[in-house]
Amino acid sequence: MNANSNMAVLIDGDNIPSAHVKEMMEEITKYGNPSIKRIYGDWTRPGLNKWKNLLLENAITPIQQYGYTSGKNATDSAMIIDAMDILYSGKVNGFCLVSSDSDFTRLATRLKEAGMQVIGIGEKKTPNPFIVACDRFIYIEILKKKSEEKVENKDTNELIIDKITKKEIQLISTTIKDLSDDDGWAFLGDVGSLLQKKRPNFDSRNYGFEKLTPLIKSIGKFEIEQRENSKSRHKLIYVRIIEKHPSKAKK
């Protein structure tokens, strides 16, 4: 799906904080045109008051859903019903489900089965089943303006940026091997795409890097090469694993 494709954005107002909604909507436009934007919740509850001005500023339509029964999440049901109605209308090419609730796992799976691209947005507490059910999952915590990311307090900054672990480095290495030619080189664009398929929540911004290239450079285990592109002035970027050759035994 390209940026010109129509996308339905469905937000779980009971489960998502109102902070950084502007950044969230800007992020969504990278994947499609948000032609349908709806947020679900019981708007008689004081807890949703923070959303009201933001809805007008971002042209998001509020959908009233009363909680008729204690302990039952009526908002989830309303979102799921609307999602299926939109799917069968044939007006969109993809969906963005904004929630940290695993109850939408089956919905995401069903939409993908119907050929829709599914983008998920939620907090880092989002259960893994919902994350892996999406084509791509983006954490709300990284959708902040650059000025807000420059935090002087070191402890606070550590909460925003994760440290890349051996597990992620191994994932990158395996992905490069899956795509590499006889000389070990793999096109970085293909590497990024396959990483996303293997782990929908893999995002260089989680580790403090805007793009994949500087993240890979920072690890120190991979070699980067830029090549001329006959179709564009932009160079092609290739990557391969730096092989460690054992030292020759002394005679």
C-alpha positions in Angstrom: 0.0 0.0 0.0 1.3 3.4 -0.9 0.7 6.9 0.6 -2.1 7.5 -1.9 -4.1 4.5 -0.9 -7.1 5.0 1.3 -6.9 3.9 4.9 -9.4 3.6 7.8 -8.1 4.8 11.1 -10.0 3.3 14.1 -9.0 4.5 17.6 -9.9 2.8 20.9 -10.5 5.9 23.0 -10.8 3.9 26.2 -7.3 2.4 25.7 -5.2 5.1 24.1 -3.8 8.3 25.7 -4.6 11.5 23.9 -1.1 12.8 24.1 0.8 13.1 20.7 -2.3 12.4 18.6 -1.0 14.9 16.1 2.3 13.0 15.7 0.3 9.8 15.4 -1.8 11.1 12.5 1.3 12.4 10.8 2.8 8.9 11.1 -0.2 7.3 9.6 0.0 9.4 6.4 3.3 7.6 5.6 1.3 4.5 4.9 -1.9 5.8 3.3 -4.5 8.5 3.1 -6.6 8.4 6.3 -9.9 8.8 4.5 -11.9 7.4 7.5 -11.0 8.5 11.0 -13.1 7.4 13.9 -12.6 7.1 17.7 -14.7 5.0 19.9 -15.7 5.5 23.5 -18.3 6.6 26.1 -18.1 10.3 25.7 -20.2 10.9 28.8 -17.2 9.8 30.9 -15.0 12.6 32.2 -11.9 10.5 31.4 -12.3 11.2 27.6 -12.5 15.0 28.0 -8.9 15.5 26.9 -9.8 14.0 23.5 -12.5 16.5 22.6 -10.5 19.5 21.3 -8.0 17.1 19.6 -10.8 15.5 17.6 -11.8 18.8 16.0 -8.1 19.7 15.2 -7.5 16.4 13.5 -10.9 15.8 11.9 -11.5 12.6 13.8 -15.2 11.5 14.2 -16.2 10.5 17.7 -18.5 7.4 17.9 -20.6 7.2 21.1 -20.7 3.8 22.6 -22.4 3.4 26.0 -21.1 0.7 28.4 -24.4 -1.1 28.8 -23.0 -3.9 31.0 -20.4 -3.6 33.7 -17.3 -5.5 32.9 -18.0 -5.7 29.1 -16.0 -3.6 26.6 -18.7 -2.1 24.3 -16.0 0.0 22.6 -14.2 -3.1 21.3 -17.4 -4.5 19.8 -18.4 -1.2 18.1 -14.9 -0.9 16.5 -15.0 -4.5 15.3 -18.4 -4.1 13.8 -17.5 -0.9 12.0 -14.2 -2.4 10.8 -16.1 -5.2 9.1 -18.6 -2.8 7.6 -15.8 -0.7 6.2 -14.0 -3.8 4.8 -17.1 -4.9 2.9 -17.7 -1.3 1.6 -14.5 -1.7 -0.5 -13.6 2.0 0.1 -10.2 1.4 1.7 -7.0 -0.6 1.0 -5.8 -0.8 4.6 -6.6 -0.2 8.3 -4.8 1.4 11.2 -6.0 0.0 14.5 -5.0 2.3 17.4 -5.1 0.3 20.6 -3.0 -1.4 23.2 -5.7 -4.1 23.7 -5.1 -7.7 22.6 -8.9 -8.0 22.0 -8.2 -6.7 18.5 -5.8 -9.6 17.6 -8.5 -11.5 15.7 -9.7 -8.4 13.9 -6.2 -7.7 12.6 -5.9 -11.3 11.5 -9.3 -11.2 9.7 -8.5 -8.0 7.9 -5.2 -9.4 6.7 -6.9 -12.5 5.5 -9.1 -10.2 3.4 -6.0 -8.7 1.7 -5.9 -5.5 3.8 -2.6 -4.0 5.1 -2.9 -3.6 8.8 -0.9 -1.0 10.8 -1.1 -1.1 14.6 -0.3 1.7 16.9 -0.2 1.3 20.7 1.8 1.6 23.8 4.8 -0.6 24.7 2.6 -2.5 27.1 0.6 -3.9 24.1 0.5 -7.8 24.2 2.6 -9.5 21.6 -0.3 -11.4 19.9 -1.8 -8.2 18.7 1.6 -6.8 17.6 2.4 -9.9 15.5 -1.1 -9.9 14.0 -0.3 -6.6 12.3 1.9 -6.0 9.2 3.6 -3.2 11.2 3.3 -2.0 14.7 4.4 1.4 16.0 4.8 2.4 19.6 3.2 5.6 20.6 6.2 6.4 22.8 8.4 7.1 19.8 5.9 9.4 18.1 7.1 12.5 19.7 8.5 15.7 18.3 12.3 15.9 18.1 12.2 18.8 20.6 10.4 16.6 23.1 12.9 13.7 22.6 15.8 15.8 23.8 15.4 15.1 27.5 18.1 16.4 29.8 17.3 13.9 32.5 19.3 10.8 31.7 16.9 8.5 33.6 13.9 9.8 31.7 15.8 9.5 28.4 16.5 5.8 29.1 12.7 5.2 29.3 12.3 6.6 25.8 15.1 4.8 24.0 15.7 1.0 24.3 19.1 -0.6 24.1 19.5 -2.9 21.2 20.1 -6.5 22.4 21.9 -9.5 21.1 18.5 -10.9 20.1 17.8 -7.9 17.7 21.4 -8.0 16.4 21.0 -11.7 15.6 17.7 -10.9 13.9 19.4 -8.4 11.6 22.3 -10.9 10.9 19.9 -13.7 10.0 17.9 -11.4 7.7 21.0 -10.2 5.9 22.0 -13.8 5.3 18.5 -14.6 4.0 18.9 -12.0 1.3 22.6 -11.9 0.6 24.3 -12.6 -2.7 27.3 -14.9 -3.2 29.6 -12.1 -1.7 27.4 -11.6 1.3 25.8 -8.3 0.3 22.1 -7.6 0.7 20.1 -4.5 -0.4 19.3 -2.6 2.7 15.7 -1.8 1.5 15.0 -5.5 1.2 16.5 -6.1 4.7 14.3 -3.5 6.2 11.2 -5.0 4.6 12.0 -8.5 5.7 12.7 -7.3 9.2 9.3 -5.8 9.3 7.7 -9.0 8.2 9.6 -11.1 10.8 8.9 -8.6 13.6 6.2 -6.0 13.0 7.3 -3.8 15.9 10.9 -3.6 14.7 11.6 0.1 14.4 15.0 1.9 14.4 13.4 4.7 16.3 12.9 2.4 19.3 16.7 2.5 19.7 17.1 6.3 19.1 17.8 6.2 15.3 15.5 7.8 12.7 16.6 5.4 10.0 17.8 1.8 9.7 21.2 2.7 8.2 22.6 4.6 11.2 21.3 1.9 13.6 23.1 -0.8 11.7 26.3 1.3 11.5 26.2 1.8 15.3 26.3 -1.9 16.0 29.8 -2.3 14.5 29.2 -5.8 13.2 28.1 -4.8 9.7 29.7 -3.2 6.6 27.8 -0.6 4.6 28.4 0.1 1.0 26.8 2.8 -1.2 26.4 2.1 -4.9 25.4 4.2 -7.9 21.8 4.0 -9.0 21.2 4.2 -12.8 17.6 5.1 -12.3 18.0 7.9 -9.6 20.5 10.3 -8.2 20.0 8.6 -4.8 22.6 5.9 -4.1 21.7 2.3 -3.3 22.8 1.1 0.1 24.0 -2.5 0.7 25.0 -4.2 3.9 26.9 -7.4 4.8 28.1 -9.0 8.0 31.7 -8.4 8.9 33.2 -11.9 9.0 35.8 -12.6 11.7 38.6 -14.6 10.2 40.5 -16.8 12.6 44.2 -15.9 12.9 46.6 -18.3 11.3 48.4 -20.7 13.7 52.0 -19.8 14.2 54.5 -22.3 12.8 
